[in-house]
Amino acid sequence: MDYRIKANGNDKEIEINGTFTFRDHDKFFEIISEIEKQQGGKIAFNMAGCDFIDSAALGMLVIASDEASVRHISLAIKNANGKVKDLMMIARFETLYDIE
């Protein structure tokens, strides 16, 4: 997984590219550190460039949701497609994230 963070005021968009798996634990916790610095606003995970996600990556997104809720940050997942979107729908991610 590669990621890039775009900031716009108190809102951020995090682009996730490539395969997102348990091997990306360290990289994802760099993203969690960014969430911990923010109060309020919105964070959107842009998944357009993500071609595979596993259950460990879903767990990391749940951790991001937990961190964001403590800081009153709204979350969204944008542009998930194919099997990535299917897996998120099966896991009922619409209860944690706004799906755009």
ABEGO torsion letter per residue (X at the ends): XBBBBBBBEABBBBBBBEBBBAAAAAAAAAAAAAAAABBEEBBBBBAAABABBBAAAAAAAAAAAAAAAAAGBBBBBBGBBEAAAAAAAAAGAAAABBBX
